[in-house]
Amino acid sequence: MNIPNDIKQLLKEERLCVMATCVESNPYSSLMNFTYVEGENKVILSTRKNSKKYSNILKNRNISLLFFSTSSEVSATFLGTARPIEGNEEDHYREMHMNKTKMPQFILGDNIGVIVFSIEQIVVSNSQDQVKYINEDV
C-alpha cells in the first residue's frame, strides 16, 4: 500500500490514536499508544488481556484506527484487521513498540497482549473537507 508522505509523517510524530471496535452492534472506542511498522504497513498496539477492547477484538477482528494532530491539516482513518499475537512474534513486536512509546505500563506484563493491525484501507481527510480513499495494493 502506498501511504502518502504526510500520513507517514503524522504516524512518526504522533504517539496516540483512537481505536474503534464493535461487537453485536455495540461500538467502543479507546485512546491507544501505537507503533507504525513502515516496511510491513502494520501498526502495533497493546492492551490488557482482560479489557473490553481486547475481548472485542477476539470476537470481531475488524477495527479502525484514527490518527490526527491538532497542528496538522490532515487526519487518517485506517481500516483493517487486528490480530492478537503470541510467542517469538509477540516478543519481537513488543520490543519494537516499547522502543517507540517508552510507556512500559501499557506494554510490559503478563496480562498485556500485543495486537498487530494490518492496514487494508486508509481514508484521508484534510481541513478543506477533501476525502481520499487508499486501498490495499492487490
N, CA, C and O atoms as CSV, one atom per row, in Angstrom:
chain,resi,resn,atom,element,x,y,z
A,1,MET,N,N,0.855,-1.184,0.000
A,1,MET,CA,C,0.000,0.000,0.000
A,1,MET,C,C,0.891,1.234,0.000
A,1,MET,O,O,1.867,1.314,0.747
A,2,ASN,N,N,0.551,2.166,-0.825
A,2,ASN,CA,C,1.325,3.393,-0.937
A,2,ASN,C,C,0.718,4.452,-0.004
A,2,ASN,O,O,-0.274,5.099,-0.340
A,3,ILE,N,N,1.321,4.607,1.146
A,3,ILE,CA,C,0.831,5.573,2.128
A,3,ILE,C,C,1.462,6.934,1.829
A,3,ILE,O,O,2.683,7.032,1.714
A,4,PRO,N,N,0.644,7.986,1.700
A,4,PRO,CA,C,1.180,9.317,1.394
A,4,PRO,C,C,2.181,9.788,2.463
A,4,PRO,O,O,2.072,9.434,3.637
A,5,ASN,N,N,3.141,10.583,2.029
A,5,ASN,CA,C,4.190,11.061,2.934
A,5,ASN,C,C,3.645,11.867,4.113
A,5,ASN,O,O,4.175,11.772,5.220
A,6,ASP,N,N,2.586,12.664,3.887
A,6,ASP,CA,C,2.055,13.443,5.011
A,6,ASP,C,C,1.441,12.533,6.076
A,6,ASP,O,O,1.466,12.866,7.261
A,7,ILE,N,N,0.897,11.399,5.670
A,7,ILE,CA,C,0.347,10.443,6.637
A,7,ILE,C,C,1.485,9.714,7.348
A,7,ILE,O,O,1.417,9.491,8.556
A,8,LYS,N,N,2.534,9.339,6.605
A,8,LYS,CA,C,3.705,8.719,7.234
A,8,LYS,C,C,4.302,9.658,8.283
A,8,LYS,O,O,4.694,9.219,9.364
A,9,GLN,N,N,4.369,10.941,7.963
A,9,GLN,CA,C,4.896,11.931,8.902
A,9,GLN,C,C,4.027,12.004,10.150
A,9,GLN,O,O,4.542,12.068,11.266
A,10,LEU,N,N,2.731,11.996,9.968
A,10,LEU,CA,C,1.791,12.001,11.087
A,10,LEU,C,C,2.031,10.784,11.986
A,10,LEU,O,O,2.038,10.905,13.211
A,11,LEU,N,N,2.227,9.624,11.378
A,11,LEU,CA,C,2.459,8.391,12.136
A,11,LEU,C,C,3.783,8.429,12.896
A,11,LEU,O,O,3.896,7.850,13.976
A,12,LYS,N,N,4.778,9.104,12.339
A,12,LYS,CA,C,6.084,9.209,13.003
A,12,LYS,C,C,6.045,10.194,14.171
A,12,LYS,O,O,6.709,9.988,15.187
A,13,GLU,N,N,5.263,11.265,14.020
A,13,GLU,CA,C,5.255,12.329,15.034
A,13,GLU,C,C,4.297,12.078,16.191
A,13,GLU,O,O,4.567,12.484,17.321
A,14,GLU,N,N,3.197,11.422,15.918
A,14,GLU,CA,C,2.175,11.242,16.955
A,14,GLU,C,C,2.418,9.974,17.763
A,14,GLU,O,O,3.065,9.037,17.295
A,15,ARG,N,N,1.889,9.963,18.981
A,15,ARG,CA,C,2.042,8.806,19.863
A,15,ARG,C,C,0.717,8.118,20.149
A,15,ARG,O,O,0.692,6.961,20.569
A,16,LEU,N,N,-0.390,8.829,19.922
A,16,LEU,CA,C,-1.698,8.294,20.283
A,16,LEU,C,C,-2.630,8.225,19.072
A,16,LEU,O,O,-2.532,9.025,18.142
A,17,CYS,N,N,-3.523,7.261,19.112
A,17,CYS,CA,C,-4.585,7.150,18.118
A,17,CYS,C,C,-5.853,6.720,18.847
A,17,CYS,O,O,-5.812,6.357,20.022
A,18,VAL,N,N,-6.975,6.765,18.142
A,18,VAL,CA,C,-8.236,6.277,18.693
A,18,VAL,C,C,-8.571,4.983,17.965
A,18,VAL,O,O,-8.656,4.952,16.737
A,19,MET,N,N,-8.760,3.909,18.738
A,19,MET,CA,C,-9.133,2.620,18.172
A,19,MET,C,C,-10.624,2.395,18.386
A,19,MET,O,O,-11.138,2.595,19.487
A,20,ALA,N,N,-11.317,1.977,17.325
A,20,ALA,CA,C,-12.745,1.663,17.425
A,20,ALA,C,C,-12.947,0.179,17.150
A,20,ALA,O,O,-12.467,-0.362,16.155
A,21,THR,N,N,-13.679,-0.465,18.069
A,21,THR,CA,C,-14.075,-1.858,17.894
A,21,THR,C,C,-15.597,-1.901,17.911
A,21,THR,O,O,-16.253,-0.930,18.289
A,22,CYS,N,N,-16.150,-3.037,17.499
A,22,CYS,CA,C,-17.603,-3.176,17.528
A,22,CYS,C,C,-17.954,-4.654,17.663
A,22,CYS,O,O,-17.430,-5.498,16.935
A,23,VAL,N,N,-18.838,-4.951,18.595
A,23,VAL,CA,C,-19.342,-6.308,18.779
A,23,VAL,C,C,-20.852,-6.229,18.966
A,23,VAL,O,O,-21.350,-5.463,19.792
A,24,GLU,N,N,-21.566,-7.026,18.194
A,24,GLU,CA,C,-23.027,-7.084,18.265
A,24,GLU,C,C,-23.658,-5.687,18.201
A,24,GLU,O,O,-24.541,-5.351,18.991
A,25,SER,N,N,-23.188,-4.892,17.250
A,25,SER,CA,C,-23.689,-3.532,17.006
A,25,SER,C,C,-23.417,-2.558,18.140
A,25,SER,O,O,-24.035,-1.495,18.200
A,26,ASN,N,N,-22.498,-2.904,19.044
A,26,ASN,CA,C,-22.133,-2.013,20.152
A,26,ASN,C,C,-20.719,-1.472,19.920
A,26,ASN,O,O,-19.744,-2.188,20.146
A,27,PRO,N,N,-20.597,-0.212,19.470
A,27,PRO,CA,C,-19.267,0.364,19.230
A,27,PRO,C,C,-18.567,0.700,20.538
A,27,PRO,O,O,-19.203,0.942,21.563
A,28,TYR,N,N,-17.239,0.709,20.474
A,28,TYR,CA,C,-16.425,1.023,21.646
A,28,TYR,C,C,-15.142,1.674,21.147
A,28,TYR,O,O,-14.505,1.150,20.233
A,29,SER,N,N,-14.752,2.796,21.724
A,29,SER,CA,C,-13.513,3.460,21.299
A,29,SER,C,C,-12.563,3.610,22.473
A,29,SER,O,O,-12.976,3.720,23.627
A,30,SER,N,N,-11.274,3.613,22.142
A,30,SER,CA,C,-10.222,3.674,23.157
A,30,SER,C,C,-9.053,4.500,22.644
A,30,SER,O,O,-8.698,4.421,21.468
A,31,LEU,N,N,-8.465,5.281,23.516
A,31,LEU,CA,C,-7.236,6.006,23.204
A,31,LEU,C,C,-6.077,5.026,23.367
A,31,LEU,O,O,-5.972,4.353,24.392
A,32,MET,N,N,-5.207,4.943,22.361
A,32,MET,CA,C,-4.153,3.926,22.336
A,32,MET,C,C,-2.797,4.513,21.974
A,32,MET,O,O,-2.697,5.432,21.162
A,33,ASN,N,N,-1.745,3.959,22.600
A,33,ASN,CA,C,-0.382,4.159,22.115
A,33,ASN,C,C,-0.225,3.267,20.896
A,33,ASN,O,O,-0.850,2.209,20.819
A,34,PHE,N,N,0.594,3.674,19.951
A,34,PHE,CA,C,0.785,2.846,18.766
A,34,PHE,C,C,2.205,2.961,18.249
A,34,PHE,O,O,2.926,3.909,18.561
A,35,THR,N,N,2.588,1.980,17.457
A,35,THR,CA,C,3.853,1.994,16.737
A,35,THR,C,C,3.571,1.588,15.302
A,35,THR,O,O,3.025,0.514,15.053
A,36,TYR,N,N,3.938,2.437,14.365
A,36,TYR,CA,C,3.774,2.136,12.941
A,36,TYR,C,C,5.017,1.400,12.451
A,36,TYR,O,O,6.140,1.848,12.680
A,37,VAL,N,N,4.812,0.268,11.775
A,37,VAL,CA,C,5.904,-0.520,11.204
A,37,VAL,C,C,5.856,-0.301,9.692
A,37,VAL,O,O,5.125,-0.982,8.972
A,38,GLU,N,N,6.647,0.660,9.230
A,38,GLU,CA,C,6.540,1.120,7.844
A,38,GLU,C,C,6.782,0.029,6.815
A,38,GLU,O,O,6.011,-0.085,5.862
A,39,GLY,N,N,7.797,-0.754,6.969
A,39,GLY,CA,C,8.116,-1.782,5.983
A,39,GLY,C,C,7.051,-2.853,5.851
A,39,GLY,O,O,7.004,-3.561,4.845
A,40,GLU,N,N,6.204,-2.976,6.846
A,40,GLU,CA,C,5.171,-4.016,6.843
A,40,GLU,C,C,3.759,-3.456,6.691
A,40,GLU,O,O,2.803,-4.218,6.551
A,41,ASN,N,N,3.621,-2.124,6.717
A,41,ASN,CA,C,2.301,-1.484,6.714
A,41,ASN,C,C,1.407,-2.056,7.812
A,41,ASN,O,O,0.253,-2.422,7.586
A,42,LYS,N,N,1.984,-2.116,9.000
A,42,LYS,CA,C,1.256,-2.620,10.163
A,42,LYS,C,C,1.388,-1.616,11.297
A,42,LYS,O,O,2.275,-0.762,11.303
A,43,VAL,N,N,0.479,-1.743,12.256
A,43,VAL,CA,C,0.502,-0.907,13.446
A,43,VAL,C,C,0.475,-1.839,14.649
A,43,VAL,O,O,-0.333,-2.765,14.717
A,44,ILE,N,N,1.367,-1.580,15.595
A,44,ILE,CA,C,1.416,-2.375,16.823
A,44,ILE,C,C,0.656,-1.632,17.906
A,44,ILE,O,O,0.812,-0.426,18.095
A,45,LEU,N,N,-0.175,-2.393,18.614
A,45,LEU,CA,C,-0.939,-1.873,19.748
A,45,LEU,C,C,-0.763,-2.849,20.909
A,45,LEU,O,O,-0.363,-3.995,20.704
A,46,SER,N,N,-1.058,-2.402,22.109
A,46,SER,CA,C,-1.031,-3.307,23.257
A,46,SER,C,C,-2.106,-2.883,24.246
A,46,SER,O,O,-2.451,-1.706,24.353
A,47,THR,N,N,-2.626,-3.875,24.968
A,47,THR,CA,C,-3.675,-3.606,25.942
A,47,THR,C,C,-3.772,-4.769,26.921
A,47,THR,O,O,-3.263,-5.859,26.662
A,48,ARG,N,N,-4.426,-4.524,28.034
A,48,ARG,CA,C,-4.658,-5.606,28.995
A,48,ARG,C,C,-5.548,-6.672,28.354
A,48,ARG,O,O,-6.503,-6.364,27.640
A,49,LYS,N,N,-5.213,-7.917,28.626
A,49,LYS,CA,C,-5.987,-9.018,28.054
A,49,LYS,C,C,-7.386,-9.119,28.661
A,49,LYS,O,O,-8.270,-9.749,28.080
A,50,ASN,N,N,-7.589,-8.505,29.823
A,50,ASN,CA,C,-8.917,-8.540,30.450
A,50,ASN,C,C,-9.728,-7.270,30.167
A,50,ASN,O,O,-10.715,-6.994,30.849
A,51,SER,N,N,-9.307,-6.500,29.156
A,51,SER,CA,C,-10.025,-5.264,28.819
A,51,SER,C,C,-11.137,-5.546,27.814
A,51,SER,O,O,-11.130,-6.560,27.116
A,52,LYS,N,N,-12.078,-4.631,27.763
A,52,LYS,CA,C,-13.191,-4.750,26.810
A,52,LYS,C,C,-12.681,-4.713,25.373
A,52,LYS,O,O,-13.164,-5.469,24.530
A,53,LYS,N,N,-11.716,-3.848,25.084
A,53,LYS,CA,C,-11.212,-3.737,23.709
A,53,LYS,C,C,-10.560,-5.038,23.248
A,53,LYS,O,O,-10.732,-5.437,22.097
A,54,TYR,N,N,-9.815,-5.704,24.130
A,54,TYR,CA,C,-9.173,-6.969,23.773
A,54,TYR,C,C,-10.240,-8.035,23.531
A,54,TYR,O,O,-10.170,-8.788,22.560
A,55,SER,N,N,-11.210,-8.086,24.410
A,55,SER,CA,C,-12.318,-9.030,24.256
A,55,SER,C,C,-13.073,-8.779,22.948
A,55,SER,O,O,-13.444,-9.721,22.248
A,56,ASN,N,N,-13.294,-7.515,22.629
A,56,ASN,CA,C,-13.978,-7.171,21.375
A,56,ASN,C,C,-13.186,-7.648,20.160
A,56,ASN,O,O,-13.765,-8.168,19.205
A,57,ILE,N,N,-11.873,-7.474,20.193
A,57,ILE,CA,C,-11.028,-7.890,19.069
A,57,ILE,C,C,-11.074,-9.406,18.899
A,57,ILE,O,O,-11.065,-9.903,17.773
A,58,LEU,N,N,-11.122,-10.138,20.002
A,58,LEU,CA,C,-11.221,-11.597,19.898
A,58,LEU,C,C,-12.523,-12.018,19.219
A,58,LEU,O,O,-12.579,-13.060,18.565
A,59,LYS,N,N,-13.572,-11.203,19.378
A,59,LYS,CA,C,-14.877,-11.519,18.795
A,59,LYS,C,C,-15.041,-10.960,17.375
A,59,LYS,O,O,-15.748,-11.544,16.554
A,60,ASN,N,N,-14.388,-9.831,17.089
A,60,ASN,CA,C,-14.500,-9.189,15.779
A,60,ASN,C,C,-13.173,-8.485,15.484
A,60,ASN,O,O,-12.870,-7.447,16.072
A,61,ARG,N,N,-12.398,-9.050,14.582
A,61,ARG,CA,C,-11.059,-8.533,14.301
A,61,ARG,C,C,-11.061,-7.277,13.435
A,61,ARG,O,O,-10.014,-6.650,13.277
A,62,ASN,N,N,-12.195,-6.896,12.874
A,62,ASN,CA,C,-12.281,-5.695,12.048
A,62,ASN,C,C,-12.363,-4.467,12.948
A,62,ASN,O,O,-13.321,-4.294,13.701
A,63,ILE,N,N,-11.350,-3.625,12.857
A,63,ILE,CA,C,-11.308,-2.416,13.680
A,63,ILE,C,C,-10.901,-1.233,12.813
A,63,ILE,O,O,-10.530,-1.394,11.650
A,64,SER,N,N,-10.977,-0.041,13.398
A,64,SER,CA,C,-10.450,1.146,12.725
A,64,SER,C,C,-9.582,1.915,13.709
A,64,SER,O,O,-9.777,1.849,14.922
A,65,LEU,N,N,-8.626,2.641,13.160
A,65,LEU,CA,C,-7.728,3.487,13.942
A,65,LEU,C,C,-7.781,4.891,13.354
A,65,LEU,O,O,-7.642,5.066,12.144
A,66,LEU,N,N,-7.981,5.889,14.207
A,66,LEU,CA,C,-7.997,7.283,13.776
A,66,LEU,C,C,-6.716,7.960,14.244
A,66,LEU,O,O,-6.400,7.957,15.434
A,67,PHE,N,N,-5.986,8.538,13.300
A,67,PHE,CA,C,-4.745,9.266,13.580
A,67,PHE,C,C,-4.966,10.729,13.230
A,67,PHE,O,O,-5.482,11.046,12.158
A,68,PHE,N,N,-4.577,11.617,14.132
A,68,PHE,CA,C,-4.775,13.039,13.882
A,68,PHE,C,C,-3.789,13.839,14.722
A,68,PHE,O,O,-3.158,13.321,15.643
A,69,SER,N,N,-3.680,15.098,14.380
A,69,SER,CA,C,-2.857,16.028,15.136
A,69,SER,C,C,-3.558,17.374,15.126
A,69,SER,O,O,-4.108,17.782,14.103
A,70,THR,N,N,-3.545,18.053,16.237
A,70,THR,CA,C,-4.168,19.377,16.281
A,70,THR,C,C,-3.381,20.396,15.456
A,70,THR,O,O,-3.921,21.428,15.058
A,71,SER,N,N,-2.105,20.104,15.202
A,71,SER,CA,C,-1.293,21.038,14.423
A,71,SER,C,C,-1.248,20.688,12.934
A,71,SER,O,O,-0.693,21.444,12.137
A,72,SER,N,N,-1.820,19.566,12.561
A,72,SER,CA,C,-1.791,19.137,11.169
A,72,SER,C,C,-3.132,19.430,10.501
A,72,SER,O,O,-4.162,19.563,11.162
A,73,GLU,N,N,-3.092,19.525,9.200
A,73,GLU,CA,C,-4.336,19.761,8.463
A,73,GLU,C,C,-4.917,18.468,7.915
A,73,GLU,O,O,-5.880,18.500,7.149
A,74,VAL,N,N,-4.342,17.320,8.298
A,74,VAL,CA,C,-4.859,16.052,7.792
A,74,VAL,C,C,-5.096,15.078,8.930
A,74,VAL,O,O,-4.449,15.129,9.977
A,75,SER,N,N,-6.044,14.190,8.688
A,75,SER,CA,C,-6.283,13.068,9.592
A,75,SER,C,C,-6.423,11.829,8.725
A,75,SER,O,O,-6.690,11.922,7.527
A,76,ALA,N,N,-6.240,10.664,9.345
A,76,ALA,CA,C,-6.350,9.421,8.596
A,76,ALA,C,C,-7.057,8.377,9.440
A,76,ALA,O,O,-6.738,8.181,10.613
A,77,THR,N,N,-8.016,7.717,8.828
A,77,THR,CA,C,-8.668,6.572,9.452
A,77,THR,C,C,-8.174,5.328,8.731
A,77,THR,O,O,-8.317,5.202,7.515
A,78,PHE,N,N,-7.596,4.418,9.489
A,78,PHE,CA,C,-7.128,3.154,8.935
A,78,PHE,C,C,-8.186,2.097,9.212
A,78,PHE,O,O,-8.668,1.976,10.339
A,79,LEU,N,N,-8.544,1.339,8.200
A,79,LEU,CA,C,-9.469,0.223,8.343
A,79,LEU,C,C,-8.688,-1.063,8.095
A,79,LEU,O,O,-7.853,-1.128,7.192
A,80,GLY,N,N,-8.964,-2.079,8.898
A,80,GLY,CA,C,-8.239,-3.329,8.706
A,80,GLY,C,C,-8.570,-4.350,9.764
A,80,GLY,O,O,-9.606,-4.282,10.424
A,81,THR,N,N,-7.659,-5.307,9.911
A,81,THR,CA,C,-7.880,-6.394,10.859
A,81,THR,C,C,-6.793,-6.415,11.924
A,81,THR,O,O,-5.620,-6.143,11.665
A,82,ALA,N,N,-7.232,-6.747,13.126
A,82,ALA,CA,C,-6.336,-6.831,14.283
A,82,ALA,C,C,-6.140,-8.300,14.638
A,82,ALA,O,O,-7.062,-9.110,14.539
A,83,ARG,N,N,-4.924,-8.622,15.051
A,83,ARG,CA,C,-4.610,-9.999,15.404
A,83,ARG,C,C,-3.776,-10.035,16.675
A,83,ARG,O,O,-2.634,-9.577,16.671
A,84,PRO,N,N,-4.325,-10.570,17.768
A,84,PRO,CA,C,-3.501,-10.775,18.961
A,84,PRO,C,C,-2.423,-11.815,18.630
A,84,PRO,O,O,-2.703,-12.820,17.977
A,85,ILE,N,N,-1.209,-11.570,19.079
A,85,ILE,CA,C,-0.104,-12.477,18.745
A,85,ILE,C,C,0.553,-13.018,20.011
A,85,ILE,O,O,0.377,-12.475,21.101
A,86,GLU,N,N,1.318,-14.106,19.843
A,86,GLU,CA,C,1.997,-14.744,20.973
A,86,GLU,C,C,3.361,-15.243,20.533
A,86,GLU,O,O,3.697,-15.207,19.349
A,87,GLY,N,N,4.139,-15.707,21.496
A,87,GLY,CA,C,5.419,-16.347,21.219
A,87,GLY,C,C,6.494,-15.383,20.762
A,87,GLY,O,O,6.518,-14.222,21.169
A,88,ASN,N,N,7.393,-15.880,19.902
A,88,ASN,CA,C,8.523,-15.074,19.421
A,88,ASN,C,C,8.063,-13.837,18.676
A,88,ASN,O,O,8.664,-12.769,18.791
A,89,GLU,N,N,6.990,-13.989,17.911
A,89,GLU,CA,C,6.447,-12.850,17.169
A,89,GLU,C,C,5.990,-11.763,18.138
A,89,GLU,O,O,6.208,-10.576,17.894
A,90,GLU,N,N,5.361,-12.168,19.227
A,90,GLU,CA,C,4.915,-11.207,20.241
A,90,GLU,C,C,6.110,-10.476,20.849
A,90,GLU,O,O,6.073,-9.257,21.018
A,91,ASP,N,N,7.164,-11.214,21.177
A,91,ASP,CA,C,8.362,-10.595,21.763
A,91,ASP,C,C,8.965,-9.565,20.816
A,91,ASP,O,O,9.360,-8.477,21.235
A,92,HIS,N,N,9.032,-9.920,19.534
A,92,HIS,CA,C,9.590,-9.024,18.511
A,92,HIS,C,C,8.799,-7.711,18.424
A,92,HIS,O,O,9.384,-6.629,18.471
A,93,TYR,N,N,7.479,-7.809,18.298
A,93,TYR,CA,C,6.652,-6.608,18.167
A,93,TYR,C,C,6.561,-5.834,19.483
A,93,TYR,O,O,6.492,-4.605,19.468
A,94,ARG,N,N,6.561,-6.528,20.606
A,94,ARG,CA,C,6.527,-5.843,21.912
A,94,ARG,C,C,7.776,-4.968,22.073
A,94,ARG,O,O,7.693,-3.833,22.544
A,95,GLU,N,N,8.931,-5.511,21.676
A,95,GLU,CA,C,10.177,-4.739,21.769
A,95,GLU,C,C,10.136,-3.507,20.874
A,95,GLU,O,O,10.537,-2.422,21.294
A,96,MET,N,N,9.655,-3.665,19.646
A,96,MET,CA,C,9.526,-2.511,18.740
A,96,MET,C,C,8.607,-1.449,19.350
A,96,MET,O,O,8.907,-0.255,19.316
A,97,HIS,N,N,7.500,-1.900,19.897
A,97,HIS,CA,C,6.508,-1.000,20.492
A,97,HIS,C,C,7.103,-0.262,21.693
A,97,HIS,O,O,6.902,0.942,21.856
A,98,MET,N,N,7.823,-0.982,22.514
A,98,MET,CA,C,8.440,-0.388,23.699
A,98,MET,C,C,9.487,0.651,23.297
A,98,MET,O,O,9.579,1.710,23.918
A,99,ASN,N,N,10.267,0.356,22.271
A,99,ASN,CA,C,11.309,1.289,21.829
A,99,ASN,C,C,10.731,2.608,21.341
A,99,ASN,O,O,11.360,3.654,21.500
A,100,LYS,N,N,9.534,2.572,20.747
A,100,LYS,CA,C,8.937,3.820,20.251
A,100,LYS,C,C,8.197,4.570,21.348
A,100,LYS,O,O,8.376,5.778,21.502
A,101,THR,N,N,7.371,3.867,22.108
A,101,THR,CA,C,6.475,4.573,23.022
A,101,THR,C,C,7.078,4.875,24.382
A,101,THR,O,O,6.724,5.870,25.015
A,102,LYS,N,N,7.985,4.024,24.833
A,102,LYS,CA,C,8.628,4.221,26.148
A,102,LYS,C,C,7.592,4.339,27.270
A,102,LYS,O,O,7.758,5.137,28.192
A,103,MET,N,N,6.534,3.548,27.187
A,103,MET,CA,C,5.489,3.548,28.219
A,103,MET,C,C,5.260,2.117,28.694
A,103,MET,O,O,4.265,1.494,28.324
A,104,PRO,N,N,6.183,1.583,29.518
A,104,PRO,CA,C,6.124,0.168,29.896
A,104,PRO,C,C,4.827,-0.242,30.585
A,104,PRO,O,O,4.415,-1.396,30.474
A,105,GLN,N,N,4.183,0.670,31.285
A,105,GLN,CA,C,2.950,0.317,31.997
A,105,GLN,C,C,1.851,-0.143,31.045
A,105,GLN,O,O,0.912,-0.818,31.468
A,106,PHE,N,N,1.954,0.216,29.756
A,106,PHE,CA,C,0.958,-0.184,28.770
A,106,PHE,C,C,1.448,-1.308,27.854
A,106,PHE,O,O,0.703,-1.774,26.991
A,107,ILE,N,N,2.698,-1.744,28.039
A,107,ILE,CA,C,3.302,-2.678,27.091
A,107,ILE,C,C,3.832,-3.949,27.751
A,107,ILE,O,O,3.745,-5.033,27.175
A,108,LEU,N,N,4.377,-3.816,28.952
A,108,LEU,CA,C,5.009,-4.957,29.615
A,108,LEU,C,C,4.120,-5.536,30.704
A,108,LEU,O,O,3.417,-4.804,31.400
A,109,GLY,N,N,4.157,-6.847,30.844
A,109,GLY,CA,C,3.405,-7.524,31.898
A,109,GLY,C,C,2.709,-8.767,31.372
A,109,GLY,O,O,2.407,-8.874,30.184
A,110,ASP,N,N,2.461,-9.701,32.275
A,110,ASP,CA,C,1.834,-10.976,31.898
A,110,ASP,C,C,0.441,-10.795,31.331
A,110,ASP,O,O,0.001,-11.589,30.500
A,111,ASN,N,N,-0.265,-9.750,31.774
A,111,ASN,CA,C,-1.648,-9.547,31.353
A,111,ASN,C,C,-1.774,-8.569,30.176
A,111,ASN,O,O,-2.880,-8.167,29.817
A,112,ILE,N,N,-0.640,-8.191,29.581
A,112,ILE,CA,C,-0.664,-7.251,28.460
A,112,ILE,C,C,-0.528,-8.029,27.153
A,112,ILE,O,O,0.451,-8.745,26.941
A,113,GLY,N,N,-1.519,-7.879,26.287
A,113,GLY,CA,C,-1.481,-8.527,24.987
A,113,GLY,C,C,-0.994,-7.581,23.908
A,113,GLY,O,O,-1.268,-6.381,23.949
A,114,VAL,N,N,-0.274,-8.123,22.950
A,114,VAL,CA,C,0.207,-7.352,21.807
A,114,VAL,C,C,-0.691,-7.670,20.622
A,114,VAL,O,O,-1.000,-8.829,20.347
A,115,ILE,N,N,-1.099,-6.626,19.933
A,115,ILE,CA,C,-2.004,-6.745,18.793
A,115,ILE,C,C,-1.314,-6.157,17.569
A,115,ILE,O,O,-0.767,-5.056,17.625
A,116,VAL,N,N,-1.340,-6.890,16.475
A,116,VAL,CA,C,-0.808,-6.387,15.214
A,116,VAL,C,C,-1.994,-6.089,14.296
A,116,VAL,O,O,-2.822,-6.956,14.015
A,117,PHE,N,N,-2.049,-4.852,13.845
A,117,PHE,CA,C,-3.122,-4.376,12.978
A,117,PHE,C,C,-2.601,-4.305,11.553
A,117,PHE,O,O,-1.593,-3.648,11.293
A,118,SER,N,N,-3.274,-4.972,10.630
A,118,SER,CA,C,-2.911,-4.928,9.210
A,118,SER,C,C,-3.785,-3.909,8.496
A,118,SER,O,O,-5.012,-3.990,8.533
A,119,ILE,N,N,-3.137,-2.950,7.848
A,119,ILE,CA,C,-3.841,-1.866,7.162
A,119,ILE,C,C,-4.397,-2.379,5.835
A,119,ILE,O,O,-3.661,-2.913,5.006
A,120,GLU,N,N,-5.713,-2.210,5.647
A,120,GLU,CA,C,-6.346,-2.642,4.405
A,120,GLU,C,C,-6.874,-1.466,3.586
A,120,GLU,O,O,-6.916,-1.527,2.357
A,121,GLN,N,N,-7.275,-0.404,4.267
A,121,GLN,CA,C,-7.758,0.801,3.577
A,121,GLN,C,C,-7.471,2.002,4.465
A,121,GLN,O,O,-7.479,1.908,5.692
A,122,ILE,N,N,-7.216,3.139,3.812
A,122,ILE,CA,C,-6.990,4.393,4.534
A,122,ILE,C,C,-7.938,5.440,3.969
A,122,ILE,O,O,-8.087,5.580,2.755
A,123,VAL,N,N,-8.573,6.169,4.872
A,123,VAL,CA,C,-9.422,7.292,4.475
A,123,VAL,C,C,-8.730,8.551,4.998
A,123,VAL,O,O,-8.619,8.750,6.208
A,124,VAL,N,N,-8.271,9.387,4.089
A,124,VAL,CA,C,-7.542,10.608,4.441
A,124,VAL,C,C,-8.473,11.793,4.247
A,124,VAL,O,O,-9.131,11.908,3.213
A,125,SER,N,N,-8.528,12.665,5.227
A,125,SER,CA,C,-9.314,13.897,5.067
A,125,SER,C,C,-8.465,15.077,5.510
A,125,SER,O,O,-7.573,14.946,6.348
A,126,ASN,N,N,-8.766,16.237,4.928
A,126,ASN,CA,C,-7.997,17.424,5.279
A,126,ASN,C,C,-8.923,18.537,5.771
A,126,ASN,O,O,-10.139,18.361,5.849
A,127,SER,N,N,-8.334,19.666,6.095
A,127,SER,CA,C,-9.100,20.775,6.674
A,127,SER,C,C,-10.059,21.429,5.672
A,127,SER,O,O,-10.912,22.224,6.067
A,128,GLN,N,N,-9.928,21.102,4.381
A,128,GLN,CA,C,-10.856,21.615,3.371
A,128,GLN,C,C,-11.983,20.610,3.092
A,128,GLN,O,O,-12.734,20.761,2.129
A,129,ASP,N,N,-12.090,19.588,3.943
A,129,ASP,CA,C,-13.107,18.543,3.827
A,129,ASP,C,C,-12.964,17.749,2.537
A,129,ASP,O,O,-13.954,17.280,1.974
A,130,GLN,N,N,-11.740,17.601,2.076
A,130,GLN,CA,C,-11.467,16.745,0.925
A,130,GLN,C,C,-11.123,15.353,1.458
A,130,GLN,O,O,-10.328,15.217,2.388
A,131,VAL,N,N,-11.719,14.333,0.869
A,131,VAL,CA,C,-11.540,12.959,1.336
A,131,VAL,C,C,-10.948,12.115,0.216
A,131,VAL,O,O,-11.363,12.212,-0.939
A,132,LYS,N,N,-9.971,11.286,0.575
A,132,LYS,CA,C,-9.326,10.403,-0.389
A,132,LYS,C,C,-9.292,9.004,0.201
A,132,LYS,O,O,-8.989,8.832,1.382
A,133,TYR,N,N,-9.601,8.002,-0.617
A,133,TYR,CA,C,-9.587,6.600,-0.194
A,133,TYR,C,C,-8.378,5.910,-0.813
A,133,TYR,O,O,-8.135,6.014,-2.015
A,134,ILE,N,N,-7.633,5.210,0.017
A,134,ILE,CA,C,-6.455,4.474,-0.448
A,134,ILE,C,C,-6.669,3.015,-0.072
A,134,ILE,O,O,-6.815,2.683,1.105
A,135,ASN,N,N,-6.686,2.150,-1.076
A,135,ASN,CA,C,-6.907,0.723,-0.838
A,135,ASN,C,C,-5.599,-0.049,-0.878
A,135,ASN,O,O,-4.608,0.379,-1.468
A,136,GLU,N,N,-5.639,-1.196,-0.231
A,136,GLU,CA,C,-4.508,-2.108,-0.224
A,136,GLU,C,C,-4.155,-2.476,-1.659
A,136,GLU,O,O,-5.038,-2.747,-2.473
A,137,ASP,N,N,-2.853,-2.485,-1.967
A,137,ASP,CA,C,-2.427,-2.908,-3.307
A,137,ASP,C,C,-2.781,-4.366,-3.510
A,137,ASP,O,O,-2.618,-5.195,-2.615
A,138,VAL,N,N,-3.256,-4.657,-4.673
A,138,VAL,CA,C,-3.663,-6.035,-4.962
A,138,VAL,C,C,-2.713,-6.666,-5.961
A,138,VAL,O,O,-2.889,-7.826,-6.332
